[in-house]
Amino acid sequence: MLAYNEADNLEPVVEESVAALSGSPDIAEHQLIIVDDGSTDATPDVIARLMDRYDCIKLLQHEHNRGMGAAVQTGYSGVELEHVTFIPADGQVPVVEILKLVPAARDGADMVLGNYTQR
């Protein structure tokens, strides 16, 4: 989950994501890696509270904002499980949408992509 100055959005998005992942019969285990891309607002404080609440969260941080590409690269560097995806912390892409891709990944696809035609 890519986060840059998302203090207002992060908590509900993480709560929704953890609930969706925990409640999915298709997901045996999960980890939510939050990449704080040098936030200057209260994002680090929100992440600390969330980490106290959920043991599935792993934090990776940049000292200063390095952009989305660097945040994705940092997030992927911390992956410990077999499958990986990324979502923004602003809730633009709900985890329930990502869960729709799980069957294709489980069927052995090397890569599964989604595309929104209507937003």
Beta strands, then each sheet from edge to edge (+ up, - down):
strand 1: 2-3
strand 2: 32-37
strand 3: 57-62
sheet 1: 1+ 2+ 3+
end
